[in-house]
Amino acid sequence: MIDVILYTIYILLAVGTGLALWSALRHVRVTPLMAGVGAGLLALLALTYLLADTTPLTINGRTFDDVFWLRVSDMLIWTSVVLMLIAALGVIVSTSGLSRKLK
């Protein structure tokens, strides 16, 4: 019985997420800046994946040595670090008045 409830929840979550994405994307006009940000994010993800460390990890006596998942986890860590640095730089630039001087 629990399995039926869990699968129903998964299906409802997938349908709800799909409908939300479809509704949001239906009304979005893609500008060159949006396309550039998306392409930059994909390039950053690809770069951090290719540069990821694949050294096996031993955690609590268990060895993790699957190269794909080691790369994915390292990619997500480094991508989030780079995006946080970009966000901090954006806050500094926007609060310093430099953005008004650039216009």
C-alpha positions as CSV (number, residue, x, y, z in Angstrom):
1,M,0.0,0.0,0.0
2,I,2.9,2.4,0.8
3,D,4.4,1.7,-2.6
4,V,1.2,2.8,-4.3
5,I,1.1,6.1,-2.3
6,L,4.8,6.8,-3.0
7,Y,4.3,6.2,-6.8
8,T,1.2,8.4,-6.8
9,I,3.2,11.2,-5.1
10,Y,6.1,10.8,-7.6
11,I,3.6,11.0,-10.5
12,L,1.9,14.0,-9.1
13,L,5.2,15.7,-8.5
14,A,6.4,15.0,-12.0
15,V,3.1,16.3,-13.5
16,G,3.1,19.4,-11.3
17,T,6.7,20.2,-12.2
18,G,6.0,19.6,-15.9
19,L,3.0,21.9,-15.9
20,A,4.8,24.6,-13.9
21,L,7.7,24.5,-16.4
22,W,5.4,24.5,-19.4
23,S,3.4,27.4,-18.0
24,A,6.5,29.4,-17.2
25,L,8.3,28.7,-20.5
26,R,5.2,29.5,-22.5
27,H,5.3,33.1,-21.5
28,V,9.0,33.7,-21.6
29,R,10.6,35.8,-24.3
30,V,14.2,34.7,-24.7
31,T,16.6,37.7,-25.0
32,P,20.2,37.5,-26.1
33,L,21.3,38.1,-22.5
34,M,19.2,35.1,-21.3
35,A,20.6,32.9,-24.1
36,G,24.2,34.1,-23.1
37,V,23.6,33.3,-19.4
38,G,22.3,29.8,-20.3
39,A,25.2,29.1,-22.6
40,G,27.6,30.4,-20.0
41,L,26.1,28.1,-17.4
42,L,26.3,25.1,-19.7
43,A,29.9,25.9,-20.5
44,L,30.7,26.3,-16.8
45,L,29.1,22.9,-16.0
46,A,31.0,21.2,-18.9
47,L,34.3,22.8,-17.8
48,T,34.0,21.9,-14.2
49,Y,32.9,18.3,-15.1
50,L,36.0,17.9,-17.3
51,L,38.3,19.4,-14.7
52,A,36.8,17.4,-11.8
53,D,39.0,15.2,-9.6
54,T,38.4,11.5,-9.8
55,T,40.5,10.3,-6.9
56,P,38.5,7.6,-5.0
57,L,37.2,8.7,-1.6
58,T,37.0,6.6,1.5
59,I,34.2,7.8,3.8
60,N,33.4,5.9,7.0
61,G,35.4,2.9,5.8
62,R,33.5,2.7,2.5
63,T,35.3,3.4,-0.8
64,F,33.6,5.5,-3.5
65,D,35.3,5.0,-6.8
66,D,32.7,5.5,-9.5
67,V,34.3,8.1,-11.8
68,F,31.0,9.5,-13.2
69,W,29.6,10.3,-9.7
70,L,32.9,11.6,-8.4
71,R,33.0,14.0,-11.4
72,V,29.3,15.0,-11.0
73,S,29.7,15.8,-7.3
74,D,32.9,17.8,-7.9
75,M,31.2,19.6,-10.8
76,L,28.3,20.7,-8.7
77,I,30.6,21.8,-5.8
78,W,32.8,23.9,-8.0
79,T,30.0,25.3,-10.1
80,S,28.2,26.5,-7.0
81,V,31.4,28.1,-5.7
82,V,31.9,30.0,-9.0
83,L,28.3,31.1,-9.1
84,M,28.5,32.3,-5.5
85,L,31.6,34.3,-6.4
86,I,29.9,35.8,-9.4
87,A,26.8,36.7,-7.2
88,A,29.1,38.4,-4.6
89,L,30.9,40.3,-7.3
90,G,27.5,41.4,-8.7
91,V,26.4,42.7,-5.3
92,I,29.7,44.6,-4.9
93,V,29.4,46.2,-8.4
94,S,25.8,47.1,-8.0
95,T,26.2,48.7,-4.5
96,S,29.4,50.5,-5.3
97,G,27.9,52.8,-7.9
98,L,30.2,51.3,-10.6
99,S,27.1,50.1,-12.6
100,R,26.0,53.8,-13.0
101,K,29.4,54.8,-14.2
102,L,29.5,52.0,-16.8
103,K,26.2,53.2,-18.5
